[in-house]
């Protein structure tokens, strides 16, 4: 692992979140590294990061993307890097995808569960 990856993992480990969230974020961070070709999050431009998330919409569940996006936001804020494009993506595109996936799950439950 590189020094930058170690630093980013330290940000996750020291975050004010529950131990189970730290574990979840750790797994999601490793998945995120695969999406960035092992490039530390803080070394990927905000525009490129949004592109990576857009490319994986529909492939990776919206909730998983949301966790990865939360990690990126946490790291970039801690390093005082901009997050405006990422927040815009989260508010517009990702929240819409999450709503659509939830509606599909609810419709499936209504079809399969007894009244």
Helices and strands as residue ranges (DSSP letters): H 3-13, H 19-35, G 41-43, H 46-55, H 62-78, H 84-89, I 90-94, H 95-112
